[in-house]
Amino acid sequence: MDINNALEALDAISQSTRLDIFRLLIRAGESGLAAGEIAEAIDGRQNTTSTNLSILARSGLIGAERDGRNVIYRANHAVIRDLIAFLLEDCCGGQPEICAPLLQSLSCLNTTSGACCDA
């Protein structure tokens, strides 16, 4: 990931509704959600939700796949990993013990419950 990709991704989630959608899709996991389900979950209008989904998709943070009459949206975990790696690339100025708690919390998250695996 380069700085322009990172800026586009961060810009995409810098608006509260888009951040809500992004987090909703993270929680939905591999099954993803249809656009209508997303609009309903965030109590949003279809056209506004569609615009926000387009912005998130252009950033690469989410992807879309047609399933019959529905478009299913899913979080793009590879891009999310790349963004986090880019942000932490030069972490801690050569003192890995400073970043260890952060890296541990990222590595042990249980995506179903959001709780740490060893908790």
Sequence and secondary structure as in RCSB ss.txt:
>XXXX:A:sequence
MDINNALEALDAISQSTRLDIFRLLIRAGESGLAAGEIAEAIDGRQNTTSTNLSILARSGLIGAERDGRNVIYRA
NHAVIRDLIAFLLEDCCGGQPEICAPLLQSLSCLNTTSGACCDA
>XXXX:A:secstr
  HHHHHHHHHHTSSHHHHHHHHHHHHHGGG EEHHHHHHHTT  HHHHHHHHHHHHHHTSEEEEEETTEEEEEE
 HHHHHHHHHHHHTTGGGG HHHHHHHHHHHHTB TTT SBTT 
